[in-house]
Amino acid sequence: MHMYIKTLQEISDRYAPSRILSFNMVHVLIALQLIETRGHISRNLLCKELNLGEGSIKTLVKHLKTQNIIETSSTGTRLSNSHKKYFAKLLSCIPAECKMPICSIAIGKFNYAVLLRLQRFTIRSGIEQRDAAIKMGAIGATTLLYKNNKFIMPGKTYDSLGREPGIQKLLTEQLQPIEGDIIIVASAIEDEKIAEFSAKSAALWTIMNHGNHSE
């Protein structure tokens, strides 16, 4: 799995002596998700979905093309045939996501949950995921493990959502977790995109630090 993360890092690195880039691995991941789910996507839509200007999107697309990951045409941008399978494994590690209302595990005006699959061995206390989310602008993040049909915080044994059946139902229906899945919920005050980017930044951090269990 580390090879996929390394590729994301290479795409988000500046090419000397170019100026410092305004996008990072999270923007690259979301761009790939958008291209994969939509088949192809315009630069205007990438600007809107990634909260980036035209110049930044132009550079991002250029870097993706340099890595032969995408192809561009008059209809928009799409994944190259040679890289569809290459990134399928990475994208499958984050198979579901959803917005969330305020609750005990989602304390911001805007809250976003992502599901991580095949990564449970890397979770310790959840503090690392919280810190990764905060670096992207979140006010906090909660990490849960799905075990025995319960949402459990790392190091705990009780159902963290036992008193919130509505939230439990929302996560179960929207994310469809299976035994051993991880759910990361990031919260933000100013912008729902910050919550999404922060949750996915924490997810990428988790994948990066999965060690030998990732293969």
Secondary structure, 3 states (H helix, E strand, C coil): CHHHHHHHHHHHCCCCCCCCCCCCHHHHHHHHHHHHHHCCECHHHHHHHHCCCHHHHHHHHHHHHHCCCEEEECCEEEECHHHHHHHHHHHHCCCEEEEECCECCECCCEEEEEEECCCHHHCCCCHHHHHHHHHCCCCEEEEEEEECCEEECCCCCCCCCCCCHHHHHHHHHHHCCCCCCEEEEEEECCCHHHHHHHHHHHHHHHHHCCHHHHC
